[in-house]
Amino acid sequence: MISVAYIVNSFCYGGLERCVARLGAGLDRGRFRPVVICLTESGGAEAWIGRDDVPVFELRKRPGNDWRMVRRLAEVLKRERVDVAHSHNWVTLVETTLARRWAGTPAHVHAQRGMFHHGQDAARWKQAARRMATRWACSRADAVVAVAGSVRDDLIGTWGVAADSIQVIPNGVEVPGHDASGEAARRLRASQGIPADAIVVGSVGRLVPVKDFPTLIRAAAQMEQGGGCVHVVIVGDGPEMPLLREVVAELRVGDRVHLVGEQSNVGDWLKAMDIYVNCSLSEGMSQSVLEAMAMGRPLVVTDVGENGTLVGGEIGGAESGDEDGCGVIVAAGRPDELARGIGRMLPSPARMGHGQRATARHGSRYGLETMLSAYEDLYERLMPANQPQRPKKETVTSFPSATQPEPLAR
């Protein structure tokens, strides 16, 4: 039995956390035992796992460099007899590199799930220090995983990570749970005062600057000026909610733009949408786009990260170039281009054709089982064939000043 610890900064609602939850829930229990370790605290995403056999630990990291937290992480890795420490993104990379050495954890997998957009406006010496730390830590990991080719290129070109140490494992998602009859989706639309004959353009994500939802609202204002009954629904919560409300009020589109907050029934909200938009300024491989594809939603996405590969299109406002493409790609940060891209999807034949191709593209390339199988194979390859069986019980050496975190009660 291989024990895998998924190490995250926090376990709140977001794409990274949803992927970790899928891995924790989906690993073959005959071969793997998953745990989740939050460097700070959990934010409720443990409910996404949907199982009681995945313990979640909170280490309560203080702001800044908290080396006592690294000792606590090492102690949990040792106490839980973890075989593979699986870190995610920069915020867990160095801490996991140090802790797994102290704990004697056999293997370290580091997954980079998005671009390193954070900290790029820092002083040059800080950027240089981060590049050195990234190269150093990745060189000591047993495997480095990028969720997309664009993320791999960023690791190599911007951060100097050795190309031969990186493998690409695309995100995979299941079809989100939803009411197949569509009745729940109709009720959700009605709850927002959306007419039955309206076309709903929607998006799901954390309300943070990189998602650039103000551009979608401004595009909605332009579409309203062009006539037609188009409504915009944004599902999610975050620090930019007050700003988005201000933009809605400023543009006087409150009757057409609906900020519905965090929702647990994402599948039914996707079912309620006719067109799905990703307007991000930076992405790795968007899980919300994959979920929209699984639900058969036609796509309008910005030309960042892996969006073009997912949609199968050409950059510059063109429709998808692949014969199985499923959407339109536009420039990021341009409300006018986004409005035009959405406009190209408004006719019913366009929506239907792209939606059908989205379903097929998801099924053939981005299914959950494909991702699970790739990670399971990776974990097993990292285990030495002659690794001795660990004893049932072992004495845990406590690190100085370390506490003994207990899993959250669920």
SULKA-V653197 format. One record per helix or strand of 2 or more residues. SS is the DSSP state (h for helix, s for strand). FROM is the first residue (numbers start at 1). LEN is the number of residues. Records with the same first field share a line. If there is no record, write none. Layout:
# SULKA-V653197
SS->FROM-LEN + FROM-LEN
This chain:
# SULKA-V653197
s->2-7 + 32-7 + 56-3 + 84-5 + 107-6 + 143-4 + 166-3 + 199-6 + 230-6 + 257-5 + 275-4 + 298-5 + 327-4
h->15-12 + 46-4 + 67-13 + 90-14 + 124-17 + 149-9 + 163-3 + 183-9 + 209-3 + 213-13 + 241-11 + 266-6 + 287-8 + 307-5 + 335-11 + 348-18 + 368-14
